[in-house]
Amino acid sequence: MLDKRLNLLSIHEAMDMLGVSRSTFDRWRKQKHLPYTKLGKEVLVDPIELESWIKHHSTGIPQRAAAMESKIAAGEQHSGTITIGYQSSYAHVWTAAIMKELGWFEEEIFRVNPERAKDVRWVDAANGPELVKGMIGGHVQIASMGDYPIALSSSLARLLPSFQSILIAFDGKSRRGSGISLVVRKGIHIREVSDISKLKMRTVAQSSSGYRLTKLLIAAGGNPNHILHQDMDVTMAGIVQRNVECSMLVEPYLSLVQYHGTGQVLFQEELGEDYLTGVIAEESWARGNREIVVAYLKAHLRVHQFLRKEPAEAAKIMAKMKGIPADLTARVMKKVRWDAALYKKDIHTLTLLKQENMRLEGGLFVHHADIRYDAEFLDEAIEALHLPLPNAALLTGDWESEQVY
């Protein structure tokens, strides 16, 4: 591409470097003369000019980059940066990526108190465990991740009393075997589950995919110690390049291997539990910043409505952001149930994952395996958006088709 030959950054690359939303980026362009170049309709940024601009306005990157927004909005610097962790590579948590692009969280904060300038920094993590580490270190306050990292964060809270995670909403959901499945590269023939124990396999450690691959491999009589751990982007490249034989992948990687014919999806039904993703927060921070948490969940619910009512527009945003064909992106989004509601069955699934994690870690605290959640934050956001309130803190039965959040 021309912008790469000229060593220019796309608008999304520049936003990721600065750790800000599209609305903040555009405001900085207008008010603080952030340097950019237009080639046709594309907005591009010279990295050398951007570095000079950052040095002029800040003392470091990325820790200080987001703090510029409050200087611009209020003419002064405020402490207490809000850091949102998200994963643009994982389709079931695309809600946060779209929210960042649309600037809806910043918009909801402004509605809470126009005089209160708040810094919002966005961290696009490679995987859920990376976000859990960020929350333990106090560098991330709200994060979207898969079911196993949610269970992991809850387990770690028992070992680290100063850290308590709390589930405040669900995100993308898929029924058993859908959205996360075993992939074997093209040319390898598998007749039964036990055959996978002989393959070279990769997956992300302490992740939803890693947990399920370990569980499936043990059931097949294999040794989970033979699994090598690496990020999913690297694993996907390995399947395409034919040096990785097997992996547990999530969307959109599942659809990509089928779209390009580089692998086959196997044993979906054998995986058992539903695939869930959700939003967690550090509990003491959340209770001390209730208005901010509710503002985030209002934006979360608005994006879910956008995904359900305007799927083509939502697909265009993610297709451009990730470089995935728009038709494929739309198909991936259609497979996901975008529902923030807390169901009893979903909490039970997370609890079983937490118990399994505790057994794998030596049986620590098995008798304290309940997942911590608080539905009041979500209820307050639902009420603020004038949506019908759920009839209970935890909805019973199967997922409803009429009332989706």
C-alpha positions as CSV (number, residue, x, y, z in Angstrom):
1,M,0.0,0.0,0.0
2,L,1.1,3.6,-0.7
3,D,0.9,4.7,2.9
4,K,3.2,1.8,4.0
5,R,5.7,2.7,1.2
6,L,5.8,6.2,2.5
7,N,6.1,5.0,6.1
8,L,2.9,6.6,7.2
9,L,0.5,5.4,9.9
10,S,-3.1,4.7,9.4
11,I,-5.5,6.6,11.6
12,H,-6.1,3.4,13.6
13,E,-2.4,2.8,14.1
14,A,-2.0,6.3,15.3
15,M,-5.0,6.0,17.7
16,D,-3.5,2.8,19.1
17,M,-0.1,4.5,19.6
18,L,-1.8,7.3,21.5
19,G,-4.3,5.1,23.3
20,V,-7.3,7.3,22.5
21,S,-10.6,7.1,20.7
22,R,-11.5,8.4,17.3
23,S,-13.4,11.4,18.7
24,T,-10.4,12.4,20.8
25,F,-8.0,12.0,17.9
26,D,-10.2,14.2,15.7
27,R,-10.5,16.8,18.5
28,W,-6.7,16.9,18.8
29,R,-6.4,17.4,15.1
30,K,-8.6,20.4,15.2
31,Q,-7.7,22.0,18.5
32,K,-4.0,21.0,19.0
33,H,-2.9,20.7,15.4
34,L,-2.0,17.1,15.6
35,P,-0.1,16.5,12.3
36,Y,-1.8,14.5,9.5
37,T,-1.8,14.0,5.8
38,K,-4.8,13.3,3.5
39,L,-4.4,11.0,0.5
40,G,-7.8,11.0,-1.1
41,K,-10.2,10.2,1.7
42,E,-7.6,8.5,3.9
43,V,-6.2,10.3,6.9
44,L,-2.5,9.3,7.4
45,V,0.1,10.3,10.0
46,D,3.8,10.7,9.6
47,P,5.3,8.8,12.6
48,I,8.3,11.3,12.9
49,E,6.0,14.3,13.0
50,L,3.7,12.5,15.5
51,E,6.7,11.7,17.8
52,S,7.7,15.4,17.7
53,W,4.1,16.5,18.4
54,I,4.0,14.0,21.4
55,K,7.2,15.3,22.8
56,H,5.9,18.9,22.6
57,H,2.7,18.1,24.4
58,S,3.7,15.4,26.8
59,T,6.6,13.8,28.7
60,G,6.2,10.2,27.6
61,I,4.2,7.7,25.6
62,P,1.9,5.9,26.1
63,Q,1.5,6.8,29.8
64,R,1.0,10.5,29.2
65,A,-0.5,10.5,25.8
66,A,-4.1,10.1,27.0
67,A,-3.6,12.9,29.6
68,M,-3.5,15.4,26.8
69,E,-7.2,15.1,26.3
70,S,-8.1,16.6,29.6
71,K,-5.6,19.5,29.0
72,I,-7.4,20.2,25.8
73,A,-10.9,19.9,27.3
74,A,-10.3,21.8,30.5
75,G,-7.0,23.6,30.1
76,E,-5.4,21.6,32.9
77,Q,-4.2,18.1,33.8
78,H,-6.3,15.8,36.0
79,S,-5.2,12.7,37.8
80,G,-7.1,9.4,37.7
81,T,-6.8,8.2,34.1
82,I,-9.4,5.6,33.2
83,T,-7.8,2.7,31.3
84,I,-10.1,0.4,29.3
85,G,-8.7,-2.9,28.2
86,Y,-10.0,-4.5,25.1
87,Q,-9.0,-7.1,22.4
88,S,-9.7,-6.1,18.8
89,S,-8.5,-9.5,17.7
90,Y,-11.3,-11.4,19.3
91,A,-14.7,-11.1,17.7
92,H,-16.8,-11.8,20.8
93,V,-15.4,-8.6,22.5
94,W,-15.6,-6.3,19.5
95,T,-18.0,-4.2,21.5
96,A,-15.2,-2.3,23.2
97,A,-13.3,-1.8,19.9
98,I,-16.5,-0.3,18.3
99,M,-17.1,1.8,21.3
100,K,-13.6,3.2,21.1
101,E,-14.0,4.0,17.4
102,L,-17.4,5.8,18.0
103,G,-16.3,7.6,21.1
104,W,-19.5,6.6,23.0
105,F,-17.8,6.0,26.4
106,E,-16.3,9.5,26.4
107,E,-19.7,10.8,25.3
108,E,-21.4,9.1,28.3
109,I,-18.8,10.5,30.7
110,F,-19.5,14.0,29.4
111,R,-23.2,13.5,30.0
112,V,-22.5,12.6,33.7
113,N,-20.8,15.9,34.4
114,P,-19.7,18.3,31.6
115,E,-17.3,20.1,34.0
116,R,-15.5,16.9,35.0
117,A,-12.6,16.2,32.6
118,K,-11.5,12.6,32.6
119,D,-8.7,10.9,30.7
120,V,-9.7,7.8,28.9
121,R,-6.9,5.5,27.7
122,W,-7.5,2.4,25.6
123,V,-5.2,-0.6,25.7
124,D,-5.6,-3.2,22.9
125,A,-4.2,-6.4,24.5
126,A,-3.1,-9.5,22.7
127,N,-5.1,-11.7,25.0
128,G,-7.2,-11.9,28.2
129,P,-4.4,-13.0,30.6
130,E,-2.5,-9.8,29.6
131,L,-5.4,-7.7,30.7
132,V,-5.7,-9.6,34.0
133,K,-2.1,-8.8,34.7
134,G,-2.8,-5.1,33.9
135,M,-5.8,-5.1,36.4
136,I,-3.7,-6.7,39.1
137,G,-1.0,-4.0,38.6
138,G,-3.7,-1.3,38.8
139,H,-3.0,-0.2,35.2
140,V,-6.4,-1.3,33.8
141,Q,-9.7,-0.5,35.5
142,I,-12.3,-2.0,33.1
143,A,-11.6,-4.9,30.7
144,S,-13.4,-7.1,28.2
145,M,-12.2,-10.7,28.1
146,G,-13.2,-14.4,27.6
147,D,-14.7,-16.7,30.2
148,Y,-11.6,-18.5,31.3
149,P,-9.6,-15.2,32.0
150,I,-12.7,-14.0,34.0
151,A,-12.6,-17.2,36.1
152,L,-8.8,-16.8,36.4
153,S,-9.1,-13.2,37.7
154,S,-11.6,-14.4,40.2
155,S,-9.3,-17.2,41.4
156,L,-6.3,-14.9,41.7
157,A,-8.4,-12.6,44.0
158,R,-8.2,-15.3,46.6
159,L,-4.4,-15.3,46.5
160,L,-4.1,-11.5,46.2
161,P,-6.4,-9.9,48.8
162,S,-5.7,-6.4,47.5
163,F,-7.2,-7.4,44.1
164,Q,-10.8,-8.2,43.7
165,S,-12.4,-8.5,40.3
166,I,-16.1,-8.3,39.7
167,L,-18.2,-9.2,36.7
168,I,-20.4,-6.2,35.7
169,A,-21.8,-7.4,32.3
170,F,-21.6,-10.1,29.7
171,D,-20.6,-9.3,26.1
172,G,-20.7,-11.8,23.2
173,K,-22.1,-15.3,23.8
174,S,-22.2,-18.4,21.7
175,R,-23.7,-21.8,22.3
176,R,-21.5,-24.9,22.9
177,G,-19.0,-25.5,20.2
178,S,-19.8,-22.3,18.4
179,G,-17.3,-19.4,18.4
180,I,-14.4,-21.4,19.8
181,S,-13.3,-24.7,18.2
182,L,-10.5,-27.0,17.3
183,V,-8.8,-26.3,14.0
184,V,-6.5,-28.7,12.1
185,R,-4.6,-27.3,9.2
186,K,-5.3,-28.4,5.6
187,G,-4.0,-31.8,4.6
188,I,-4.2,-33.4,8.0
189,H,-6.9,-36.1,8.4
190,I,-8.4,-36.8,11.8
191,R,-10.7,-39.8,12.2
192,E,-11.2,-39.6,16.0
193,V,-10.5,-37.3,18.9
194,S,-7.5,-39.4,20.1
195,D,-5.6,-38.6,16.9
196,I,-5.0,-35.0,18.0
197,S,-2.6,-36.1,20.7
198,K,0.0,-36.8,18.0
199,L,-0.2,-33.3,16.5
200,K,2.0,-30.2,17.0
201,M,-0.4,-27.7,18.7
202,R,-0.3,-24.1,19.8
203,T,-2.7,-21.9,21.8
204,V,-2.8,-19.0,24.2
205,A,-1.8,-19.9,27.8
206,Q,-4.5,-19.4,30.6
207,S,-7.1,-18.4,28.0
208,S,-10.5,-19.7,27.0
209,S,-9.0,-21.5,24.0
210,G,-6.1,-22.8,26.1
211,Y,-8.4,-24.3,28.7
212,R,-10.6,-26.0,26.1
213,L,-7.6,-27.4,24.2
214,T,-6.1,-28.8,27.4
215,K,-9.5,-30.3,28.4
216,L,-9.9,-31.9,25.0
217,L,-6.4,-33.2,24.9
218,I,-6.7,-34.8,28.3
219,A,-9.9,-36.5,27.1
220,A,-8.0,-37.8,24.1
221,G,-5.4,-39.3,26.3
222,G,-2.7,-36.8,25.4
223,N,-0.3,-34.7,27.5
224,P,-1.2,-31.1,27.9
225,N,2.5,-30.3,28.5
226,H,3.1,-30.8,24.8
227,I,1.0,-27.7,24.0
228,L,3.2,-24.7,23.2
229,H,1.8,-21.3,24.0
230,Q,1.8,-18.3,21.8
231,D,-0.5,-15.5,20.7
232,M,-3.4,-16.4,18.4
233,D,-2.2,-14.1,15.6
234,V,1.1,-16.1,15.5
235,T,-0.8,-19.4,15.7
236,M,-3.0,-18.4,12.8
237,A,0.0,-17.5,10.7
238,G,1.6,-20.9,11.6
239,I,-1.5,-22.7,10.4
240,V,-1.4,-20.8,7.1
241,Q,2.4,-21.4,6.8
242,R,1.8,-25.1,7.6
243,N,4.2,-25.3,10.6
244,V,1.4,-25.5,13.2
245,E,-0.8,-28.6,12.8
246,C,-3.5,-27.9,15.4
247,S,-5.0,-25.2,17.6
248,M,-8.0,-24.1,19.5
249,L,-9.2,-20.9,17.8
250,V,-11.9,-18.3,18.4
251,E,-13.7,-16.0,15.9
252,P,-12.8,-14.4,13.6
253,Y,-9.9,-16.9,13.2
254,L,-12.3,-19.8,12.8
255,S,-14.1,-18.1,9.9
256,L,-10.9,-16.9,8.4
257,V,-9.4,-20.5,8.1
258,Q,-12.6,-21.6,6.4
259,Y,-12.8,-18.5,4.2
260,H,-9.3,-19.1,2.9
261,G,-9.4,-22.9,3.0
262,T,-6.4,-23.3,5.2
263,G,-7.9,-25.5,7.9
264,Q,-10.9,-27.5,9.0
265,V,-13.0,-27.0,12.2
266,L,-13.5,-30.2,14.2
267,F,-15.2,-31.5,17.4
268,Q,-17.4,-28.5,18.1
269,E,-20.0,-30.5,20.1
270,E,-17.3,-32.2,22.2
271,L,-16.3,-28.9,23.8
272,G,-19.4,-28.8,26.0
273,E,-20.0,-25.5,27.7
274,D,-21.1,-22.3,26.0
275,Y,-18.5,-19.7,25.0
276,L,-18.9,-16.5,27.0
277,T,-17.2,-13.2,27.2
278,G,-17.8,-10.4,29.6
279,V,-16.7,-7.1,31.2
280,I,-14.9,-7.1,34.6
281,A,-13.7,-4.3,36.8
282,E,-11.5,-4.0,39.9
283,E,-14.2,-4.0,42.6
284,S,-12.9,-1.3,44.9
285,W,-12.3,1.1,42.0
286,A,-15.8,0.3,40.5
287,R,-17.6,1.1,43.8
288,G,-15.7,4.3,44.2
289,N,-16.3,5.4,40.6
290,R,-19.9,4.2,40.2
291,E,-20.9,7.0,37.7
292,I,-18.0,6.1,35.4
293,V,-18.8,2.3,35.5
294,V,-22.5,3.0,34.7
295,A,-21.4,5.4,31.9
296,Y,-19.3,2.6,30.4
297,L,-22.1,0.1,30.6
298,K,-24.5,2.6,28.9
299,A,-22.0,2.8,26.0
300,H,-21.7,-1.0,26.1
301,L,-25.5,-1.4,25.8
302,R,-25.7,1.2,23.0
303,V,-23.1,-0.7,21.0
304,H,-25.0,-3.9,21.5
305,Q,-28.1,-2.2,20.1
306,F,-26.0,-0.9,17.2
307,L,-24.6,-4.4,16.5
308,R,-28.2,-5.9,16.4
309,K,-29.9,-3.1,14.6
310,E,-27.2,-1.9,12.2
311,P,-25.0,-4.9,11.6
312,A,-23.8,-3.8,8.2
313,E,-22.5,-0.5,9.6
314,A,-20.9,-2.3,12.5
315,A,-19.3,-4.7,10.2
316,K,-17.8,-1.9,8.1
317,I,-16.1,-0.4,11.2
318,M,-14.5,-3.7,12.2
319,A,-13.6,-4.7,8.6
320,K,-11.7,-1.5,8.2
321,M,-10.1,-1.7,11.6
322,K,-8.9,-5.3,11.2
323,G,-8.4,-5.6,7.4
324,I,-11.0,-8.4,7.2
325,P,-13.4,-8.6,4.3
326,A,-16.7,-6.9,5.2
327,D,-18.9,-9.8,4.1
328,L,-16.9,-12.2,6.4
329,T,-17.0,-9.7,9.3
330,A,-20.8,-9.4,8.9
331,R,-21.1,-13.2,9.0
332,V,-18.9,-13.5,12.1
333,M,-21.0,-10.8,13.9
334,K,-24.2,-12.6,13.1
335,K,-23.0,-15.7,14.8
336,V,-22.6,-13.9,18.1
337,R,-25.4,-13.2,20.6
338,W,-24.7,-9.6,21.8
339,D,-26.2,-9.7,25.3
340,A,-25.0,-8.0,28.4
341,A,-27.6,-9.7,30.7
342,L,-26.5,-11.9,33.6
343,Y,-28.1,-15.3,33.4
344,K,-28.0,-17.9,36.1
345,K,-26.8,-20.5,33.5
346,D,-23.9,-18.2,32.5
347,I,-22.7,-17.6,36.0
348,H,-22.9,-21.3,36.6
349,T,-20.7,-21.9,33.5
350,L,-18.1,-19.4,34.9
351,T,-18.2,-21.0,38.3
352,L,-17.4,-24.4,36.8
353,L,-14.5,-22.9,34.8
354,K,-13.2,-21.4,38.1
355,Q,-13.5,-24.7,39.9
356,E,-11.6,-26.4,37.1
357,N,-8.9,-23.8,37.2
358,M,-8.5,-24.3,40.9
359,R,-8.2,-28.0,40.5
360,L,-5.5,-27.6,37.8
361,E,-3.7,-25.2,40.2
362,G,-3.6,-27.8,43.0
363,G,-7.1,-27.5,44.5
364,L,-6.7,-24.1,46.2
365,F,-9.8,-22.6,47.6
366,V,-12.2,-25.0,45.8
367,H,-14.8,-24.3,48.5
368,H,-14.8,-20.6,47.6
369,A,-15.4,-20.9,43.9
370,D,-18.3,-18.5,43.4
371,I,-17.9,-15.9,40.7
372,R,-18.3,-12.4,42.1
373,Y,-20.7,-10.3,40.1
374,D,-22.9,-7.2,40.6
375,A,-25.9,-6.7,38.4
376,E,-26.8,-3.3,40.0
377,F,-24.3,-1.4,37.7
378,L,-25.9,-2.9,34.6
379,D,-29.5,-2.3,35.9
380,E,-28.7,1.3,36.5
381,A,-27.4,1.6,32.9
382,I,-30.4,-0.2,31.5
383,E,-32.8,2.1,33.4
384,A,-30.8,5.3,32.3
385,L,-31.4,4.2,28.7
386,H,-35.1,3.7,29.3
387,L,-34.9,0.0,28.5
388,P,-37.1,-2.6,30.3
389,L,-35.5,-3.8,33.5
390,P,-34.9,-7.5,33.8
391,N,-37.2,-9.2,36.2
392,A,-34.3,-10.5,38.4
393,A,-30.7,-9.8,39.1
394,L,-29.9,-13.2,37.5
395,L,-32.2,-14.3,34.7
396,T,-33.3,-17.9,34.8
397,G,-33.8,-20.4,32.1
398,D,-32.3,-20.3,28.6
399,W,-31.3,-17.1,26.7
400,E,-34.4,-15.2,25.8
401,S,-35.0,-14.2,22.2
402,E,-37.5,-11.3,22.9
403,Q,-35.5,-9.3,25.5
404,V,-31.8,-8.9,24.7
405,Y,-29.4,-6.4,26.2
